[in-house]
């Protein structure tokens, strides 16, 4: 439940991430999304904040999310993939108008099977990682596609020199607050207008907010949705990435 997390003593007290004042360090934000809606839920506020600060934003989508609902008479896998890709385009346009979305075409639920190819493709997109903030699902999130995306991004960050930040998604539902990696986390506080934009982007993923059959509840509902619409986004840094993020920031280095 969101209330359980928000009552934890570390919630909202981890070091802040100030994107608006970081344009001298970063000129590019590359966001990896395992499925359509990961980007809006996990880092929609970060995408909007970076875009408004003048940082170039690129979004890399691994799968079409075609396995989010069982196939049936109401919707086929192909139709759902087409719908979700269109939703992704609308959501990203709301978050950061003009941002390109690169679709890699990995199978939903099978991203780990093509992880090597994802590393190559993502590496080509990132190129020289200097001045690049690379953002991806957390490597220990508890979902196979999210973890494969995180591992691929970590490999690219190591080889390119990009700074890596990871965002949990299903961790908030699968884990208990005491199990979270608070000592490795930072937070991005969201201004009210950024929260409104993020919520609009989440709503653009309409297929995940409605039941596609009488036996199939919405993917995003109740506490799961409420968690992602709060006033801050919590992100994970490893020790090396914390130093790369801002070597002069003692708070980040000590907490990581």
C-alpha positions in Angstrom: 0.0 0.0 0.0 1.3 3.5 -0.8 0.6 4.6 2.8 2.9 1.9 4.2 5.7 3.2 2.0 5.1 6.8 2.7 5.1 6.2 6.4 8.6 4.7 6.3 11.2 7.0 7.9 13.3 7.1 4.8 10.5 8.1 2.4 11.1 11.5 1.1 14.3 11.9 3.1 16.8 10.4 0.7 19.1 13.0 -1.0 17.4 15.1 -3.6 18.2 15.0 -7.3 18.3 18.5 -8.8 17.9 18.0 -12.6 17.1 21.6 -13.3 20.6 22.8 -12.1 22.5 19.9 -13.7 22.5 21.1 -17.3 26.3 21.7 -17.2 26.8 18.0 -16.4 24.1 16.5 -18.6 23.0 17.5 -22.0 21.2 14.3 -22.9 18.7 12.0 -21.1 18.2 8.5 -22.5 15.3 6.7 -20.9 14.9 2.9 -21.3 11.4 1.5 -20.9 10.8 -2.2 -20.9 7.1 -1.8 -21.7 4.8 1.1 -22.8 3.9 2.9 -19.5 7.1 2.1 -17.6 8.5 5.5 -18.6 5.4 7.4 -17.5 5.0 5.5 -14.2 8.6 5.4 -13.1 10.2 8.6 -14.4 7.5 10.6 -16.1 8.4 13.5 -13.8 12.1 13.2 -14.6 11.4 13.2 -18.3 9.3 16.3 -18.1 11.7 18.1 -15.7 14.7 17.4 -17.9 12.9 18.5 -21.1 11.8 21.7 -19.5 15.4 22.3 -18.3 16.6 22.1 -21.9 18.1 18.6 -21.8 17.6 16.5 -24.9 15.5 13.5 -24.2 15.4 10.2 -26.0 13.2 7.2 -25.1 14.1 3.6 -25.9 11.2 1.1 -25.8 12.2 -2.6 -25.6 8.8 -4.4 -26.0 5.3 -3.5 -27.2 3.8 -4.8 -24.0 1.7 -7.3 -26.0 1.5 -9.8 -23.1 0.0 -7.4 -20.6 -3.4 -9.1 -21.1 -4.2 -12.7 -22.2 -5.2 -12.9 -25.8 -8.9 -13.5 -26.4 -12.0 -12.4 -28.3 -11.7 -8.8 -27.0 -8.2 -8.2 -28.2 -5.4 -10.0 -30.0 -1.7 -9.7 -29.1 -1.1 -7.9 -32.4 -4.0 -5.4 -31.8 -2.8 -4.8 -28.2 0.7 -4.2 -29.3 -0.5 -1.7 -31.9 -2.6 0.1 -29.4 0.1 0.2 -26.7 2.7 1.6 -29.1 0.3 4.4 -30.1 -0.4 5.1 -26.4 3.4 5.3 -25.8 3.8 7.9 -28.5 1.0 10.0 -27.0 2.4 9.7 -23.5 5.9 10.7 -24.5 4.6 13.6 -26.5 2.8 14.9 -23.4 5.9 14.4 -21.2 8.5 15.9 -23.6 7.1 17.2 -26.9 9.2 16.3 -29.9 11.0 13.4 -28.1 11.8 10.5 -30.4 10.8 7.0 -29.3 13.1 4.2 -30.6 11.3 0.8 -30.5 13.7 -2.2 -30.4 11.0 -4.9 -30.8 12.0 -7.4 -28.1 9.3 -10.0 -27.1 7.2 -9.0 -24.1 8.2 -11.4 -21.3 11.3 -12.5 -23.1 13.6 -9.4 -23.1 16.3 -11.5 -21.3 16.5 -13.8 -24.3 17.7 -10.9 -26.5 19.7 -9.1 -23.8 22.9 -9.2 -25.9 21.2 -7.6 -28.8 19.7 -4.9 -26.5 23.1 -4.0 -25.3 24.4 -3.5 -28.9 21.3 -1.5 -29.9 21.3 0.7 -26.8 25.1 1.2 -27.1 24.6 2.5 -30.6 22.0 4.9 -29.3 24.0 6.1 -26.3 27.3 6.3 -28.2 29.8 8.4 -26.3 28.1 8.6 -22.9 29.8 11.8 -21.8 27.2 14.2 -20.6 24.5 11.5 -20.8 22.2 10.5 -18.0 21.0 6.9 -18.8 17.8 5.9 -16.9 16.5 2.3 -16.9 14.3 0.0 -14.8 16.1 -1.3 -11.7 18.2 -4.5 -12.1 16.5 -6.1 -9.0 13.0 -4.9 -9.6 11.4 -8.4 -9.5 10.2 -8.4 -13.1 12.3 -10.3 -15.7 11.9 -7.7 -18.5 12.7 -4.8 -16.1 15.8 -6.6 -14.8 17.0 -7.4 -18.3 16.6 -3.8 -19.3 18.5 -2.7 -16.2 21.4 -5.1 -16.8 21.6 -4.0 -20.5 21.7 -0.3 -19.5 24.3 -1.0 -16.8 26.6 -2.7 -19.4 26.2 0.3 -21.7 26.9 2.7 -18.9 30.1 0.9 -18.0 31.3 0.9 -21.6 30.3 4.4 -22.6 30.8 6.3 -19.4 27.2 7.4 -19.2 25.8 8.0 -15.7 23.2 5.4 -14.8 20.1 5.9 -12.7 17.6 3.1 -12.2 13.9 3.3 -11.3 11.9 0.6 -9.4 8.5 -0.3 -10.7 7.0 -3.6 -9.3 9.3 -3.4 -6.3 6.8 -1.1 -4.7 4.2 -3.9 -4.9 6.4 -7.0 -4.3 8.7 -5.8 -1.5 8.3 -4.4 2.0 9.6 -0.9 2.8 12.4 -2.2 5.0 13.7 -4.2 2.1 14.2 -1.2 -0.3 17.7 0.0 -1.1 17.2 3.3 0.7 21.0 3.8 1.2 21.3 3.8 -2.6 18.3 6.0 -3.4 17.8 9.6 -4.4 14.5 11.4 -5.0 13.2 13.9 -7.5 10.6 16.2 -6.0 7.9 17.0 -8.6 6.4 20.5 -9.0 2.5 20.5 -9.2 2.5 21.2 -12.9 5.0 18.3 -13.5 2.7 16.0 -11.5 -0.2 17.0 -13.7 1.7 16.3 -16.8 2.9 12.9 -15.5 -0.7 12.0 -14.6 -1.9 12.9 -18.1 0.8 10.7 -19.6 -0.2 7.8 -17.4 -3.8 8.3 -18.5 -2.6 8.1 -22.1 -1.9 4.4 -21.5 -5.6 3.8 -21.6 -5.4 0.1 -22.3 -3.8 -0.4 -18.9 -6.5 1.5 -17.1 -9.5 -0.4 -18.3 -10.5 -4.1 -18.2 -10.2 -5.7 -21.5 -12.6 -8.5 -20.5 -14.9 -9.3 -17.7 -12.3 -11.7 -16.2 -9.3 -9.4 -16.7 -9.0 -6.4 -14.3 -7.0 -3.3 -15.3 -3.3 -3.6 -15.0 -3.1 -0.2 -13.3 -5.6 0.3 -10.6 -6.0 1.2 -6.9 -2.9 1.3 -4.8 -0.6 0.4 -7.7 -1.6 3.5 -9.6 -1.8 5.7 -6.5 1.9 5.0 -5.7 3.1 6.6 -9.0 1.1 9.8 -8.7 2.8 11.2 -5.6 5.0 14.2 -5.1 8.3 12.5 -5.7 10.0 9.8 -7.7 12.5 7.6 -6.0 15.5 6.3 -8.0 18.4 4.0 -7.3 22.1 4.7 -7.7 25.0 2.3 -7.2 28.1 3.8 -5.4 30.0 4.3 -8.7 27.0 6.1 -10.3 26.5 8.3 -7.3 30.1 9.6 -7.6 29.6 10.1 -11.3 26.4 12.0 -10.7 28.0 14.7 -8.7 31.5 14.0 -7.2 31.2 17.2 -5.0 28.0 16.1 -3.3 29.0 14.5 -0.1 25.5 13.5 0.8 25.0 11.4 -2.3 28.4 9.8 -2.0 27.9 8.9 1.7 24.4 7.6 1.2 25.5 5.4 -1.7 
